[in-house]
Amino acid sequence: MFNQNQPLAERLRPQSIDEITGQQHLLGPQGIIRSMLKSNHLPSIIFWGPPGVGKTTLAIAIANQMRAHISFLSAISAGVKEVREVIYKAETRTRSILFIDEIHRFNKSQQDALLGAVEKGILTLIGATTENPSFEVNAALLSRCQVYRLHELSEEEMKQLVLHALQTDEQLQRKNVQLLELGALFQLSGGDARKLLNLLENVVMSAERAEVNITDEAVVKVAQNKVALYDKQGEQHYDIVSAFIKSIRGSDPNAAVYYLARMIAGGEDPKFIARRLLIAASEDIGNANPTALVLATNCFQAVNFVGYPEAEIILSQCTTYLATSPKSNASYMAIKKAKQKVAETGDLPVPLHLRNAPTRLMKESGYGAGYQYAHDYPQNFVDQEFLPDHIQNTAFYKPGDNPRETEIRKRMQTLWGDKYGY
């Protein structure tokens, strides 16, 4: 039944896997989820992926297809008591699925409460997480689940969603909508279907006239005017985190600590914040100040020991330190360039003199021949080739423009001369 009070994304939520856009690696003709449903066999699963890619929707569609009862819990608000109540009710049903959103936020006792029911087949667990489950989910529970990665939607898939919404939603059909530009919709949504549809609805319904032209300017205007509330389960969660990281990158400690306060006030997991600080320490500071990574690592360890409220002091110290540190993305760019080169050139042979030679046959074949041990030479350096022949002289790491990396550049120039363009 049509409910105009529901957000567009909820009104259009698919009820079967055939209605779901995207995730063809799981749902396509050869997809593992489709195969499981055909065989009527469903193990416990953890869906790992960014927000708005269909983790909850997929769980609902699976339950519908398997004609199973599905219960919903959020790891943010549910405790052991709620888990046990679901298990108790599941014992009386033929087939029961428990969907747990943000499963990485379940503590050990909550996760342990599930183990027995999952092992005995009382219920099938489907968990959803935006965090790598290898680090956040209890190993005993993780070993009983299949982990499947869900991907952001492509622009073509987002376009399909927009067209479907305009063609099928009763509320949108009350206006004459013309799609003139889609760039801003796609960019601001970032592959998040829920964000995409709700932004589309805001643009259409905020127009005063029946004629609505979807343009990049109109989309940006609506997006900027929207009230920014911190919701751990909603899109603002990721907007605030994005602003937090970009403030650190932009060397503004005042803005960074403001967004930190927004996250703390919203009850954000301190480990989630600390992980972001760890990433920023390498991605945005790197060798401009290597101590940043040391401090961020200690910060992550400390907040695990301390917890709120004292953890906010540690997070603030690390945030302001990173924000005021010199910046360099040289290491980040180096690995991106190296990965691109690997994708372009494939598995190039490692030079023979660098290869390991554990057997006599390998030594006789030239493995390791000609290798020069750097510590046998002045300054612990000898000019020899380390890259495969096909990509010799290729520079991936370009030291940044800061005192620390200026010294690195000078050292590289002394050692390698013009070889890498330092």
N, C-alpha and C positions, 0 to 999 in steps of 0.2 A: 504494500500500500504506500502511496506517495506521502511523504512527510516533509513539508517544506522547512521544518526546523532542523532537520539533519543536514550536516555539511554535504556538499556535492560528492566528495570522495566516499562518504558512507552510503549515500543513496545509490551510487553506482558500483558498490562493492560486488565483485563477481561471486557467484555461488557455486560454480563448477570450474574445473581446471581448464576446460575448453574456452571459458570466457576470460581467462587471465591473459594479460598482455605481458610479454617478456618472459624471461627465465626458460628459454627454449632448451637450454642444456639439461634442464630437469623435466620439462613438460612436453618437449617435442616428441615426435614419433619414436625416437630412440632414447628418450629421457628416462632416467632411473625412477623418478616418481611415477610417471605414467606406467612403467613396467610393473612397479610394485602394486599399483592399483588394479592392473589387469589380472595379476596373480592373486589378488585379495590378501596380500601379505604386507603388513606395515610394521617395520621396527620402530623403536623410539628414535626420534630425530631432533637435531638442533639445526635450525636455520640461522645462518650467520650472514649478515649483510647490513648495508646502510639503511637509514629510515626510508619508509615509503616505497619499498620495492616489492611488497606483497607477502611478508612473512605471516601475518595474521590471516590475510585473505587466503593464502595457500592452505593453512591449517583448517579453515572453515570449509574450503572446497573439498579437501581430503575427507573430512568428517562426513560431509554430505554424500560424497560418492560411496563411502564405505558404510553409510547408514549407521554411523556411530554417534553416540551422545558425546558432545564436546563441552567441557567445563573450562572456564577462563580464570586465571589468576595472574596478578601482576606481582613480580618479585619485590616491587617497591613497597607495596602495602600488605601483602599476604604473609602470614607466619606459619609456623608448624601446625598450629591448630586448624587453619584453613586447608592446609594440605591434607591433613588426616581426615577432615570431613569429606573432601572430594574422594579420597581413597575408600572411605566407608561406603559412600553411595555407589561407587564404581563396582563394588563387590556384588551388587544386586543386578547389574546390567550385563547384557551379553557382550557388548563392545563399548568401551569408553575411552575417550581421548582427553587428556589434560593438556591444555595449552598454557604455557607460562611465558609471559612477556618479560623481557629484560632478565632472563634467567641468570645472567652473570652476576646479578645483584643478590641472588640467594646466598645466604651464609651456609656454612658447612652443616649445621644442624637441620636447616631447611632442606638442603639437598639430600642429606642422609635419610630424611623421612620418606623420600621418594623411592629409595633404592629397592626396598623389599617389594613394593607394589609393581615396580617396573620389572624386576627379576621374575616375579611370579606370573606376570602377564595380566594382573588385575586391571591395569590400564596401560595405554600407550602414551608416552610423553612426547609432546612436541614443544620444544623450547625455541625462543627467538632471542637473538642477541645482536647488538651492534659491535660487540667487542670480541676479540679472538678467544673462542672458548677454550683453547689450549691453555691459556693463562688464568682464566677466570672460573671455569667450571670444575667442580670436584672431580678428580681423576677417576674415582670409582663410578660416578654417574656418567662421566664422559665416555668411559669404556663400554658402556651399555647403549650408547647412542651412535647413530650415523650423523656425521656433520656434513651439511650441504651449504655451499656458498651461493648467495643470491647477489645478482649484479644490479648496478644502477641501470635505469632504462635508457636506451639509445634515443636520439632525437626522432628517428622514424617511429619508434614505439610510443614516444610521448605525443607525437602528432596523431597517431591512431587513437590515443585516449581522448585528446581534445575533440577530434571529429566525432567520436562515439558519444561523448558527453553532449555536444551540441545537437546531435541527431536524435538522442533518446531521452534526455532529461526534460521532464515537463516544465520545470521552473525556468530553465534556460530558454526553452522554446517559446516562452512568452515574449521574448525580445527577438528582434531581427539582428543577428550577430554576423558581422563580416570579419573574417580572419585576414587581416592585411599584413601583419608581421607576427612572427612567432619567436624571434630570437630572444627577447627579454623573458618570455615565459619559460623557455628552455633553460636559459642561463640561471635565472633566479630559483628555478626548481631543482636544478642539479641532479636530474635523474630520479627525483623523489615524486612518485605518482600522486601521493596524497597532497603534497605541497603544490604540485602542478594544478590539480583539479580545484583545490580550494582557492588558489590565486586566480584561476580562470573565473570562478564563481564571483569572487570579490570584484573583479574588473567589470563583469557583466552587470551585476546587481547594483553596483555603485553608480552606474550611468543613469542619468535622469530621464533620458529619452528612450523610446522604444528601439531606435536605431543605435546599435553599438558597434563601433569599429575597434577591433583589437589591434593596437599598435604598440610598439616597444615603449613609446613615451607614456601611453595610458597605463601600461602594466607597471612600469617603474614608479609612476606617481602613486598608484594604489598601494604598491608594496611599501613605499616609504612612509605613507600615512598610517599604516597599520600599527596599532598599539603593540609595543614589544614587551611581552610578559615572558618570564622564565618558566617554562613548563618542561619538566624532566621527560615527559612522555610525548611532547609535541615538537613542532618545527623550531620554536624559539630556542629550545635547548641547543640546537646546532648553530643557530645564528649567534648566540651569546658566546659559545665556544670559539666560533670563527672570529668574532670581534676581539676576544681575549688574545688569541694567538697573533692576530694581525697587529694588535697594540704592542705586544712584546717585540714583534718583528720591526715595527716602526719606531722602537726606542722611546715609547711613551709609558713610563711607569705609572702615571696617574690614571690613564685610561685602563691599563692592564689590571691594576688593583681594583678599579671600579667594577670591571666585568668579573673579576674574581669574587668580589663581594656579592654580585648578583647570583653567581653560581652557589656560593655558600648559603645565601639566604633562601635559595630554592631547594636546599637539601641535597645538592649534588654530592656524589660519592667522591671523597677526597682522593682516592686512588685514580679515579678517572682524570681529575685535574692534574695530578702528579705525572701521569703518563703523558699528558699533553706537554707538560713542561720538559720532560725527558726528550720528546721528539724535537721541540723547539731548540733545545740546547745544541743539538747536532745540526738540524736543518737550517737554522737561522744564525747561529753563532759559530759553531764548528771550531776550526783552528784559530779563529780570531781571538778566542779565549777558551782554551781546552778545559779550564777549571769549571766552566759552566756545566759541562756534562757531569763532572764529579759532584758538584753541588746538587744538580737535579736528581742524580742517582741517590744521593744521601737523603734528599727530600722525600723521594718515593719510599725509601725504607723507613724513614722516620714517621711519616703519616700512617703507615701500617701499624707501627708500634703505639702511636699516641692516640689517633682518632680525634674526632671533634670533641670539645671546641678548640683545644690547644693546637690541633693540626693547622688551623687557619693562620696561625702565626708563622709556622714553617712554610706554608704555601705562599704567604705574603713575602717572606724573605726571599724565597727562590724566584718568585715572579718579578720583584723589583730588581733583583740581581741580573736576571736574564734581560729585562727590559733596558737596563742601563749599560749592558755589556756592548762592546764593539760587535758589529754584525758581519757575517760572511756566510754565503750559501755555496761556497766553493766545493765543499765535500758533497753536498746534495746534488749540485750540477755534475760533479765528476761521475757519480754512479749512474745518473741519468744518461750521460753521454756514453759511458761504457756499455750500459745495457742496450742502448740503441745500436752501437757498433756490433755487439754480439748478435743482435737480431738481423743486422744487415749482412754480416760475414759468416755467421754460423760457427761450426766447431772447427776453428783453425787449429792446425797442429802446433803443439807446444815445441819450441826449439829443442833439438836433441840435447844440447848441453845443459838444459834445465831439467831434463827428465830424470826421474828416480831410476836407479839401476840395481835392484835388489838381487838379481840373478846374474850368473856368468854370461848366459846367452844375451841378456839385455846389454851388458857391458861390451860384449863382442860386437853387438849391433850398433854401437856408438852412443848408447844412452849415457848421458853425463859427461861425455868426452869434451874436453875444452872448457869445462866450467871453472871459473876463477872465484875462489873463496875470498869475499870482500875483506875479511879481517886479516888477511895476509898482506894487505897493501896499505900504503900510507893513508891516513885519515879514514881507514876502514872502507875504502871505495876503490873500485876498478871499473873502467869503462868497458862494459859488455852489453850485449843486446838481451833484453828480457821479453819483449813483445814478439808475437809470431811475425814471420817475415812479411806477410801481406799487409800488416798495419804498423810497420816500424815507423818511429818518429811521431806517432799519434799522441797528442796531449789531451788527457781527460781532466786532470786536476789543474786548474788555474788559480793560484793563490789570490785571495782577495786583497783589497786596498785597505789594509790596516797594519799597525805596527808589527804584530806577531807574524802575519803572513808575508809582510814585506821582507822580514828576516828569512822566512822559508824560501821566498823567491830568490833572494841573493844567494843562499846556499845552493839551490838548484842550478842557478846560473854558473856558480863556481864549479860544480861537479859536472854538469852536462853541457855547458856552453850553449850553443844555439840549437841543440838537438830537439828540445821541446818548446822552443820559442819563449822561454822564461825571460 
